[in-house]
Amino acid sequence: EESRKAAIDDIVRLSRAGESLLVKVSSPQAADEYIRGFKGIDSSRIIRVDARNSEEITTLVKKLSSTAGMIGIVTNIGGIGIDIQINEEIANHGGIIAISTYVDESQLDEEQFKGRVGRNNQPGRYIAHWSLEDEIFTRYQEVAQEARGILARKTAKGPASGEDSMAVITHLRRLISEQNIHSIQEAKRRDDLPPAQR
């Protein structure tokens, strides 16, 4: 996928420049694919944390906060509770860069991830490598059709601005949330009906 290749190229370039990176992926399988793509990066510079090895979070935080050029790969579960206090070397490189590799369905989860860097007046930044091929656009096809159209128009002449993209994604997340709430309410209403009326 073109978006994944662009993200991998960006991650490799930034790591080689001495940047410390916290990369959010959608699943352990996606982590495997990203790690395979990190050609020329010493495996000792890559730390992976997901539900299968969440006890490694302390190691991830320690290495990201103190060693330039580290790459931490996390899923949402692996990224919970990360509070990174960077040393002077990392601060001099501009802090840790958080890279989101997919559009998360949850605005809260995305904000939590974004909040892992640049805390307590420390330097840091956030980059989103998102694509119209991300699961949120394929899983909720009817709801996402409007958002895809808006994003396609905004990107017809080049990449959309971050603000434009975020406005569309926020709208999409709201529509999905409303659809999910409606589905839950409808299921509850059916459960409340007598069996003969279901």
C-alpha positions as CSV (number, residue, x, y, z in Angstrom):
1,E,0.0,0.0,0.0
2,E,1.3,3.4,-1.0
3,S,0.5,5.1,2.3
4,R,2.3,2.4,4.3
5,K,5.4,2.7,2.1
6,A,5.4,6.5,2.5
7,A,5.1,6.1,6.3
8,I,7.9,3.5,6.4
9,D,10.1,5.8,4.3
10,D,9.4,8.7,6.6
11,I,10.1,6.6,9.7
12,V,13.4,5.3,8.4
13,R,14.5,8.8,7.3
14,L,13.7,10.3,10.7
15,S,15.3,7.5,12.6
16,R,18.5,7.7,10.6
17,A,18.5,11.5,11.3
18,G,18.6,10.6,15.1
19,E,14.9,11.3,15.8
20,S,13.2,9.2,18.4
21,L,9.8,8.0,17.2
22,L,6.7,6.6,18.8
23,V,4.7,4.9,16.0
24,K,1.1,3.8,16.4
25,V,-0.1,0.9,14.2
26,S,-3.5,-0.7,14.0
27,S,-2.6,-4.2,15.0
28,P,0.3,-6.6,15.8
29,Q,0.1,-7.8,12.2
30,A,0.6,-4.2,11.0
31,A,3.6,-3.9,13.4
32,D,5.1,-6.9,11.7
33,E,4.7,-5.3,8.3
34,Y,6.2,-2.0,9.4
35,I,9.2,-3.7,11.1
36,R,9.9,-5.7,7.9
37,G,9.9,-2.5,6.0
38,F,12.6,-0.8,8.2
39,K,15.5,-1.8,5.9
40,G,18.9,-0.7,7.2
41,I,17.6,0.0,10.8
42,D,19.4,-2.1,13.4
43,S,16.7,-4.2,15.2
44,S,18.1,-3.2,18.6
45,R,16.7,0.3,17.8
46,I,13.2,-1.0,17.4
47,I,10.9,-1.6,20.4
48,R,7.5,-3.1,19.9
49,V,4.7,-3.1,22.5
50,D,1.2,-4.5,22.1
51,A,-1.2,-6.6,24.1
52,R,1.1,-9.6,23.8
53,N,4.0,-7.9,25.6
54,S,2.6,-4.9,27.4
55,E,5.0,-5.5,30.3
56,E,7.7,-4.1,27.9
57,I,6.2,-0.6,28.2
58,T,8.8,0.4,30.8
59,T,11.7,-0.6,28.5
60,L,10.0,1.4,25.7
61,V,9.7,4.5,27.8
62,K,13.3,4.2,29.1
63,K,14.8,3.8,25.6
64,L,12.7,6.4,23.8
65,S,13.4,9.0,26.5
66,S,17.2,8.5,26.5
67,T,18.4,7.1,23.2
68,A,18.3,9.1,19.9
69,G,17.1,7.3,16.9
70,M,14.9,4.7,18.7
71,I,11.6,3.6,17.1
72,G,8.8,2.5,19.4
73,I,6.0,0.6,17.7
74,V,2.7,0.5,19.7
75,T,-0.9,-0.5,19.2
76,N,-3.6,1.4,21.2
77,I,-3.3,-1.2,24.0
78,G,0.5,-1.0,24.0
79,G,0.4,2.8,24.1
80,I,-1.7,3.1,27.2
81,G,0.1,4.6,30.1
82,I,3.1,5.9,28.3
83,D,4.5,9.0,30.0
84,I,7.9,9.8,28.5
85,Q,10.2,12.3,30.2
86,I,13.0,13.0,27.6
87,N,16.6,13.7,28.3
88,E,18.6,16.7,27.0
89,E,19.9,14.7,23.9
90,I,16.3,13.9,22.8
91,A,15.2,17.4,23.6
92,N,18.0,18.8,21.4
93,H,16.7,16.7,18.5
94,G,13.3,18.3,18.9
95,G,11.8,15.7,21.2
96,I,9.9,12.6,20.4
97,I,7.8,12.4,17.2
98,A,4.5,10.6,17.5
99,I,3.5,9.1,14.1
100,S,-0.1,7.8,13.6
101,T,-0.2,5.3,10.7
102,Y,-4.0,5.0,10.4
103,V,-7.2,6.9,11.1
104,D,-8.4,5.7,14.5
105,E,-12.1,5.3,14.9
106,S,-11.9,6.9,18.3
107,Q,-11.1,10.6,18.7
108,L,-10.2,9.9,22.3
109,D,-7.7,7.2,21.5
110,E,-6.1,9.5,18.9
111,E,-5.9,12.4,21.3
112,Q,-4.4,10.0,24.0
113,F,-1.7,9.0,21.5
114,K,-1.0,12.5,20.4
115,G,-0.7,13.5,24.1
116,R,2.2,11.0,24.6
117,V,4.7,13.6,23.2
118,G,5.3,17.3,23.9
119,R,4.1,16.9,27.5
120,N,5.1,19.2,30.4
121,N,6.6,21.8,28.0
122,Q,8.9,19.3,26.4
123,P,9.5,19.5,22.7
124,G,7.7,17.0,20.5
125,R,5.5,16.7,17.5
126,Y,2.7,14.6,15.9
127,I,2.5,13.4,12.3
128,A,-0.4,11.6,10.7
129,H,0.2,9.2,7.8
130,W,-3.4,8.5,7.0
131,S,-5.0,7.2,3.8
132,L,-8.4,6.8,2.2
133,E,-7.6,3.1,2.3
134,D,-7.6,3.0,6.1
135,E,-10.0,0.6,7.8
136,I,-12.4,3.3,9.0
137,F,-13.2,4.1,5.4
138,T,-13.8,0.5,4.4
139,R,-15.5,-0.7,7.5
140,Y,-18.1,2.0,7.5
141,Q,-18.6,2.4,3.8
142,E,-21.9,4.1,3.8
143,V,-21.0,6.6,6.5
144,A,-17.5,7.1,5.1
145,Q,-18.6,7.8,1.5
146,E,-19.3,11.5,2.3
147,A,-15.9,11.9,4.1
148,R,-14.1,10.2,1.2
149,G,-15.7,12.5,-1.3
150,I,-14.7,15.6,0.7
151,L,-11.2,14.4,1.2
152,A,-10.8,13.4,-2.5
153,R,-11.9,16.9,-3.5
154,K,-9.5,18.5,-1.1
155,T,-6.6,16.3,-2.3
156,A,-7.3,16.7,-6.0
157,K,-4.6,19.4,-6.3
158,G,-2.3,18.0,-3.7
159,P,-2.2,17.0,0.0
160,A,-5.0,18.4,2.2
161,S,-3.9,20.5,5.1
162,G,-3.9,18.9,8.5
163,E,-6.8,21.2,9.6
164,D,-8.9,20.3,6.6
165,S,-8.3,16.6,7.1
166,M,-8.9,16.7,10.8
167,A,-12.3,18.5,10.3
168,V,-13.4,15.7,7.9
169,I,-12.1,12.9,10.1
170,T,-13.8,14.5,13.2
171,H,-17.1,14.6,11.2
172,L,-16.7,11.0,10.1
173,R,-16.0,9.9,13.7
174,R,-19.1,11.7,14.9
175,L,-21.3,10.0,12.2
176,I,-19.9,6.6,13.1
177,S,-20.5,7.2,16.8
178,E,-24.1,8.3,16.1
179,Q,-24.6,5.2,13.9
180,N,-23.3,2.9,16.6
181,I,-25.5,4.5,19.3
182,H,-28.5,4.2,17.0
183,S,-27.7,0.5,16.4
184,I,-27.4,-0.2,20.2
185,Q,-30.7,1.6,20.8
186,E,-32.4,-0.4,18.1
187,A,-31.1,-3.7,19.4
188,K,-32.3,-2.7,22.9
189,R,-35.7,-1.8,21.6
190,R,-36.0,-5.2,19.8
191,D,-34.9,-7.0,23.0
192,D,-37.6,-5.2,24.9
193,L,-40.3,-6.5,22.5
194,P,-42.2,-9.6,23.4
195,P,-40.7,-12.7,21.5
196,A,-43.7,-12.9,19.2
197,Q,-43.1,-9.3,17.9
198,R,-39.3,-9.6,17.3
